[in-house]
Amino acid sequence: MKTLLLLHMISGGGEHKGGLLDIDPGLIFWTIVTFVILLVLLRLTAWGPIIKMLEEREEKIKNSLEEAEKARREAAALTEKNQEIMAKAEREAQEVARRAKENAEKLKTEIMDQAKAEAARLVAEARTQIENEMNSAISALRKEVGDMAVTAAGKILATNLDADKHKKLI
């Protein structure tokens, strides 16, 4: 009996009012009317601004994409230009280094030539000076020998010479 009573309470007493899955034509009609009214109100008030906002956002995104593409192209152009400038600067630096090396070689050659010429000049001057000194020494020696010969001749003439004195004098 308890089981019957429990089933009776679960089923709603004895009256049958309709369950969730039962079809009620009045409820369907009013649900459709309410839904249509809600759609009309949303269309008049919210859909216009929402669609307008979505269109503006779409346009903004489109513009941003175009600007990004333009910026990417400009960046690529600037990168290429920078690479060209760097390559040109590298070539100019190599040219400057080459010219500096050539100038250094020329300067080295000139300095070496000047040093050789100066050394040759100093050797020539030294030879001339040595020759002059030698000639002076020879002249002085000749004069000295001449004076000695005159003195010796004077002594020889002044004294009467015998063989021993002659050897001694010589």
C-alpha positions in Angstrom: 0.0 0.0 0.0 2.8 2.3 0.7 4.0 1.8 -2.8 0.7 2.8 -4.3 0.6 5.9 -2.2 4.0 6.8 -3.3 3.1 6.3 -7.0 0.0 8.4 -6.6 2.0 11.3 -5.1 4.6 11.2 -7.8 2.0 11.2 -10.6 0.4 14.3 -9.2 -2.5 13.0 -7.4 -5.2 11.8 -9.8 -5.3 14.7 -12.0 -3.3 14.9 -15.1 -2.1 18.5 -15.9 0.5 17.9 -18.7 4.2 17.2 -18.6 7.2 18.9 -20.1 7.1 16.9 -23.2 3.4 17.3 -23.9 2.4 19.6 -26.8 0.3 22.6 -25.9 -0.8 24.6 -28.9 -1.5 27.8 -26.9 1.9 27.8 -25.5 3.5 27.2 -28.9 1.5 30.2 -30.4 2.6 32.6 -27.6 6.2 31.4 -27.7 6.3 32.1 -31.5 4.6 35.5 -31.0 7.0 36.5 -28.3 10.0 35.3 -30.3 8.9 37.3 -33.4 8.3 40.4 -31.2 11.8 40.0 -29.7 13.3 39.6 -33.2 11.6 42.8 -34.4 12.7 44.7 -31.3 16.3 43.4 -31.6 16.3 44.3 -35.3 15.2 47.8 -34.6 17.4 48.5 -31.7 20.4 46.2 -31.4 21.1 44.6 -34.8 21.7 47.9 -36.7 24.3 49.1 -34.2 25.8 45.6 -33.9 26.1 45.2 -37.7 27.4 48.8 -38.0 30.0 48.1 -35.3 31.0 44.8 -37.0 31.3 46.5 -40.4 33.5 49.3 -38.8 35.6 46.7 -37.1 35.9 44.8 -40.4 37.0 48.0 -42.2 39.4 48.8 -39.4 40.9 45.3 -39.6 41.1 45.6 -43.4 42.9 49.0 -43.1 45.2 47.6 -40.5 46.1 44.7 -42.7 46.7 47.1 -45.6 48.9 49.4 -43.5 50.8 46.3 -42.2 51.4 45.1 -45.7 52.5 48.7 -46.7 54.8 48.9 -43.7 56.2 45.4 -44.5 57.0 46.5 -48.1 58.6 49.8 -46.8 60.6 47.8 -44.3 61.8 45.4 -47.1 62.7 48.4 -49.3 64.6 50.0 -46.4 66.4 46.8 -45.6 67.4 46.5 -49.2 68.5 50.1 -49.3 70.5 49.6 -46.1 72.2 46.5 -47.6 73.1 48.5 -50.7 74.5 51.3 -48.5 76.5 48.8 -46.4 77.8 47.2 -49.5 78.8 50.6 -51.0 80.5 51.6 -47.7 82.4 48.3 -47.6 83.6 48.8 -51.2 84.6 52.4 -50.3 86.5 51.2 -47.2 88.3 48.6 -49.3 89.2 51.2 -51.8 90.5 53.6 -49.1 92.5 50.7 -47.6 93.9 49.8 -51.0 94.9 53.5 -51.7 96.5 53.8 -48.2 98.5 50.7 -48.8 99.6 52.0 -52.2 100.6 55.3 -50.7 102.5 53.6 -47.9 104.4 51.5 -50.5 105.2 54.7 -52.5 106.3 56.4 -49.3 108.4 53.4 -48.3 110.0 53.3 -51.8 110.7 57.1 -51.7 112.2 56.9 -48.2 114.4 53.9 -49.3 115.5 55.8 -52.4 116.3 58.9 -50.3 118.2 56.8 -47.8 120.2 55.2 -50.5 120.9 58.5 -52.1 121.9 60.0 -48.8 124.2 57.0 -48.0 125.8 57.3 -51.5 126.3 61.0 -50.9 127.8 60.4 -47.5 130.1 57.7 -48.9 131.2 60.1 -51.7 131.8 62.9 -49.2 133.8 60.5 -47.0 135.9 59.4 -50.0 136.5 63.0 -51.1 137.4 63.9 -47.5 139.7 60.9 -47.2 141.3 61.7 -50.5 141.8 65.3 -49.5 143.3 64.3 -46.1 145.5 61.8 -47.9 146.7 64.5 -50.4 147.3 66.9 -47.5 149.2 64.2 -45.6 151.2 63.4 -48.8 151.9 67.1 -49.3 152.9 67.5 -45.7 155.1 64.4 -45.9 156.7 65.7 -49.1 157.4 69.0 -47.5 158.8 67.3 -44.5 161.0 65.0 -46.6 162.1 67.9 -48.7 163.0 69.9 -45.5 164.8 66.9 -44.2 166.7 66.4 -47.4 167.7 70.1 -47.5 168.8 69.9 -43.9 170.7 66.7 -44.5 172.3 68.2 -47.6 173.2 71.2 -45.6 174.8 69.1 -42.9 176.6 67.0 -45.5 178.0 70.1 -47.2 178.9 71.7 -43.9 180.9 68.8 -42.8 183.6 66.9 -44.4 182.5 63.4 -44.7 184.4 60.3 -44.3 182.9 56.8 -44.9 181.9 56.3 -41.3 180.3 59.7 -40.9 178.6 59.3 -44.2 177.0 56.0 -43.1 176.1 57.5 -39.8 174.5 60.5 -41.5 172.5 58.4 -43.9 
